[in-house]
Amino acid sequence: MKLIRNRLQTPDGKILESVHRHDHVSHRDDNGKLYFLDGGLDYARCSAHGDEVYMQEWSDDPNPCKTEVQLWFDLMKECD
């Protein structure tokens, strides 16, 4: 089993995604709490307030190809 997408959603709807090792991303939520995610596809290190939604996807998920295509699409949108 291999991690293929490392994401976390905060209570205000912000989605954090770490895409490579030591890629530390953070967001101060509307509730004032700081949320973070780190590790890319090598490890998952994240905040644990209890109100975040973990959205990690693994190679044994039902349709990993869909995930890889969506990640590429998301990256292309950021370049526009």
SULQUIUR-V263946 format. One record per residue. N is the residue number from 1. RES is the residue in one small letter. PHI is phi in whole degrees, 0 to 359 (NA if undefined). Layout:
n=N res=RES phi=PHI
n=N res=RES phi=PHI
This chain:
n=1 res=m phi=NA
n=2 res=k phi=234
n=3 res=l phi=288
n=4 res=i phi=243
n=5 res=r phi=203
n=6 res=n phi=240
n=7 res=r phi=227
n=8 res=l phi=213
n=9 res=q phi=248
n=10 res=t phi=274
n=11 res=p phi=302
n=12 res=d phi=277
n=13 res=g phi=98
n=14 res=k phi=293
n=15 res=i phi=254
n=16 res=l phi=263
n=17 res=e phi=222
n=18 res=s phi=256
n=19 res=v phi=252
n=20 res=h phi=211
n=21 res=r phi=306
n=22 res=h phi=65
n=23 res=d phi=273
n=24 res=h phi=275
n=25 res=v phi=239
n=26 res=s phi=214
n=27 res=h phi=205
n=28 res=r phi=270
n=29 res=d phi=287
n=30 res=d phi=302
n=31 res=n phi=279
n=32 res=g phi=91
n=33 res=k phi=277
n=34 res=l phi=265
n=35 res=y phi=248
n=36 res=f phi=215
n=37 res=l phi=212
n=38 res=d phi=208
n=39 res=g phi=111
n=40 res=g phi=56
n=41 res=l phi=259
n=42 res=d phi=271
n=43 res=y phi=200
n=44 res=a phi=241
n=45 res=r phi=237
n=46 res=c phi=206
n=47 res=s phi=294
n=48 res=a phi=216
n=49 res=h phi=279
n=50 res=g phi=99
n=51 res=d phi=246
n=52 res=e phi=272
n=53 res=v phi=245
n=54 res=y phi=278
n=55 res=m phi=235
n=56 res=q phi=296
n=57 res=e phi=238
n=58 res=w phi=241
n=59 res=s phi=300
n=60 res=d phi=267
n=61 res=d phi=295
n=62 res=p phi=304
n=63 res=n phi=220
n=64 res=p phi=294
n=65 res=c phi=297
n=66 res=k phi=301
n=67 res=t phi=298
n=68 res=e phi=295
n=69 res=v phi=294
n=70 res=q phi=297
n=71 res=l phi=300
n=72 res=w phi=299
n=73 res=f phi=299
n=74 res=d phi=299
n=75 res=l phi=295
n=76 res=m phi=293
n=77 res=k phi=297
n=78 res=e phi=293
n=79 res=c phi=276
n=80 res=d phi=290
